[in-house]
Amino acid sequence: MSDLNDPRVFFAAERTLLAWSRTSITVMVFGFVVERFGLLVHLLLPKGGEIIQRNISFWVGLIFILFGITLSLLSTIQYSRVLKTLKKEEVPEGYWLHLGVVTNIVLALLGLLVTFYLLIELK
């Protein structure tokens, strides 16, 4: 439990959550780029009539996307735990406490949608 009675503690926790949000987005985007780059390389290589198969770049990209989803969810859990330790005086009155949490959950859900899209795309 915090004894500072200072709203800056809350805002610092929220900034940290948003930094993790940006990190998870970056990791997911990097995974998508790795996956698409592997597909592009495969399409540009002249191989007559071969069926496109998933190669290592697909799985590495997918792992990056899943890692970004995990970061988003874990940072949400960590932020929620910090919120429980704050006193009423440390949170500005009328402030939406869970906007960052909702943002991270939506990011995780969108990451899962991209993951499912990539998994079913080449079937």
N, C-alpha and C positions, 0 to 999 in steps of 0.2 A: 504494500500500500504506500502510495506517495504521500509525503508530508510537506510538499512545497506549496500547495494551494495556489498554483500559478497555471493559468491556461496555456502557457507556452509548452508545458509538458504534453498536453493533449495534442497541440499542433505539431510538435516534434514527432509524436507517434504517427500522426496522420501523414506527415511528409515522408516518413519512413515507409509507410504502407504504399504511398503513391510511387515512391522510388522502386519498390518491389514490383509494382504494377508495370512500370515502364520496362523493368528488367525482364519480366515474364513475357511481355509483348515482343520485346527484341529477340528473345530466345525462340519464341514461336515463329516469328517472321524469318529468322535465320534458318530454322528447320524447313520451312516451306520453300525458301530459296534453294537450299541444298537439294531438296527433293525435285523441284522443277528443273534445276540445272542438270541433274542426272538424266531426267527425261529428255531434255533438249539435246544433250550429248548423244544419247541413244538414238534419237530421231535423225541427227545429222550424220551419223556414221552410215556409210553405204553397206547395207546388208539386205540382200534381196528377199523380200517377202517374209521376213521373220516376224513372229508375234512379239509385241513388246512385253518384256518380263520385268519384274521388280528386281532391281539390283541393289547394291550396297548403299547407294545414295538415297534410295527410297527409305530404307530402314533407319539410316542415320538421321535423315530429316524427320522421320516420324518420331524418333526418340527425342530429338530436340523439341518438337512440338509438345510431346507428353511431359517433358521436363519443365517447359514453360507453364503448362497447366498445373503441375505440381507446385511450382513456385508461387503461382497465384493463390492456390488454395492454402498452402502453408502460411503465407504472409497474412492471409485473412484470419486464420486461426490465431496467429501470434498477436495481431492487432486487437482482436477480440479479448484476448487474455490481458493485454495492457489496459484496455478500457475498463475491465472489471476492477483494476487496482486504483483507479482515479476516484477522487472525491468529487462531490457535486460542484464545489467551488472551482475545480480545475477545468470544467467543461462550460463553455459559454452558453448562456441561456438561449434556448430556441435553436441551437445549432443541430443540424442533421448529423448524428453520429455515425450512421451506417451507410452513408453514400459511398464511401470508399469500399466498404464490404460488398455492397451491391455491384459496384463496378468490377471488382475482382471476380466475383461469382459469374457475372455475365461474360467476362473475358475467358474464364475457364470453360464455360459452356460453348462459347464460340470456337475455342480451341478444340474442344471435343467434336464439334460439327465438322471442322476442317479435317480432323483425324479420320472420322467416319467417311467423309467424302473421298479422301485419298485411298482409304482401304477398299471402297466399293468401285472406285473409278475404273480400275483396270480389270474388272471381272468380265 
